[in-house]
Amino acid sequence: MRFSAIPGPSDQFTDVAGLKVGQAHDARAKTGVTVIIPDAPMAMAVDVRGGAPGTRDTEALDPSCLVEKVHGLVLAGGSVFGLAAADAVTLALSARGVGLPLGPKAVPVVPSAILFDLMNGGDKEWGDEPPYHRLAYAALDGLAASTEHGAVGAGHGAMAGAVPGGLGSASLTLEDGTMVSAIVAVNSFGAVPKDGISAPGDVEFPKLGLVGSNTTIGAVATNVALDKAALKRLAIMAHDGLARAIKPIHTPYDGDTIFAISNGERPTSGELAGTLALLGALAADCMELAVKKAVVR
């Protein structure tokens, strides 16, 4: 059986309904934040393949854990300092009453992943106040049902090998309305070949490798109703798109992390394994396309 997908209405991550993206950056510090907020809590899972990840609340996404749905997702530059962006989003959502109804305050679940952009020439002498709280609030204020590409958000200070990286997104849809989309901030140790082709056996180390000093982070989304276990498989398969677009990938120098989200709009039909095989293939294609859109030359 053959399936043919075409780009979604805007060929962006937000083509999957119910997702909004906000982005903000600091040009002087050469860093930024991308915030993804669902209109209603959504199921999410994650798969980490890089050897030096920087994450928050990813263990809560394990299928064996209690939390079923999350309230936001944050991608940020800044290495460990960028994890503070999720603090700001958590505070803002809680103030709006968004989150688990536990005690006197709503408790939002906001997983996060960061990339390392501390050595890109930006001014990182921020003292006791790194810019990530401020950038996260600015990104929340700019939430939209569209996604900018290039040197924006978490991809503002990114490098893809020896060239500027960035943020990209893409979507694919089938004739029956099944949709998958991807968003990615590319800050890889490996290179993204300009023509999309890398010769077998030809490996280039385009920049000095420091453990934890790179990382490609992103998410895939679908409108098919999947639980956390199924979404974990979707995130695993989505990494294939990184492997096709970046060489080398998942190295000890990277912290490559992909989240997977379902808005639950369309019921799963037929055998789950077959559905996941198809959705995973589309997720990998979306991720590959998003990487190439992120690295603008």
C-alpha positions, 0 to 999 in steps of 0.5 A, spaced: 500 500 500 502 506 498 501 513 501 502 520 498 502 526 503 503 533 501 505 539 505 499 542 510 496 548 508 501 553 511 507 547 511 508 549 518 508 546 525 502 549 527 498 546 521 496 541 527 490 544 530 490 547 537 498 549 537 500 556 538 508 558 537 511 564 540 518 566 539 523 571 542 530 573 542 536 577 544 540 580 539 546 582 543 546 575 547 545 571 540 540 567 544 532 566 544 526 562 546 521 558 543 514 557 546 509 552 544 502 552 548 496 548 546 489 550 546 488 545 551 492 540 555 495 534 550 499 528 550 506 528 550 512 523 549 520 524 548 526 521 545 533 523 547 538 521 542 544 525 544 550 524 548 549 530 552 542 533 553 539 538 557 532 537 559 526 539 564 520 534 566 522 529 561 521 523 566 514 525 567 513 524 560 515 516 560 509 512 559 509 509 566 508 516 569 502 519 572 502 525 568 497 524 562 497 531 558 502 537 558 500 544 558 506 547 554 513 546 551 519 550 551 525 550 547 531 555 549 538 557 547 543 558 553 545 551 555 543 550 563 541 557 564 535 557 558 532 552 562 529 558 566 525 559 560 520 554 563 520 557 570 517 563 567 512 559 562 510 555 568 509 561 572 505 565 567 500 559 566 499 558 573 497 565 574 492 564 568 489 557 572 492 553 567 495 546 570 493 540 574 488 542 580 493 541 586 492 545 592 491 553 592 495 554 585 494 550 578 501 546 577 502 546 569 507 541 566 511 544 562 517 540 559 523 543 556 530 542 552 535 547 551 541 547 546 548 550 547 549 557 544 554 560 549 560 560 545 557 564 539 560 571 540 554 574 543 554 577 550 553 572 555 555 577 561 548 577 564 550 577 571 544 575 576 539 576 571 540 571 564 535 573 559 530 567 559 525 569 563 524 575 559 524 572 553 519 567 555 514 572 557 515 575 550 514 569 547 508 568 550 505 575 549 507 573 541 503 566 541 501 565 534 498 560 529 504 561 525 511 559 525 517 564 523 523 560 520 531 562 520 534 565 526 528 566 530 527 563 537 531 558 540 534 558 533 537 565 534 544 563 536 544 556 533 550 554 529 549 548 524 556 545 524 560 551 521 554 555 518 548 559 522 543 554 524 536 556 526 529 554 527 524 551 521 518 547 521 514 543 516 507 539 515 505 533 511 497 531 510 494 525 507 488 525 503 484 523 509 486 529 513 491 525 517 497 530 519 504 530 522 508 536 523 515 538 526 519 544 529 526 544 530 532 548 532 538 546 529 545 547 533 548 541 531 555 538 531 554 535 524 553 539 518 547 540 514 549 538 507 547 544 502 545 540 497 542 535 502 546 529 499 552 526 503 557 521 500 557 515 504 564 514 508 565 522 507 565 525 514 566 532 516 567 535 523 566 542 521 567 545 528 571 543 535 567 538 539 566 540 546 561 535 550 554 538 551 556 544 546 551 543 540 544 539 540 538 539 535 531 540 539 524 540 536 518 536 536 513 533 532 505 533 532 499 529 529 492 530 529 491 522 530 489 520 538 495 517 541 497 515 548 504 517 551 507 510 549 505 511 542 507 518 542 514 515 544 515 511 538 513 517 534 518 521 537 523 515 536 522 515 528 522 522 528 529 522 529 530 518 523 529 525 519 535 528 523 539 522 521 538 524 514 539 531 514 545 532 519 551 528 519 554 526 524 548 526 528 547 523 536 554 524 537 557 525 544 557 532 543 550 533 542 544 533 546 539 531 541 531 531 543 525 530 540 518 531 543 512 528 540 505 531 541 498 529 539 491 533 539 487 527 539 483 530 534 482 524 530 481 517 532 486 511 531 483 507 526 485 500 524 491 496 527 495 501 531 502 498 529 500 500 522 498 507 524 504 508 527 509 506 522 505 511 517 505 516 522 513 515 524 515 515 517 511 522 516 514 525 522 521 523 520 520 526 513 517 533 516 523 533 521 528 532 515 524 538 511 524 542 517 532 542 518 533 544 511 528 550 512 532 552 519 539 552 515 538 558 511 544 559 506 
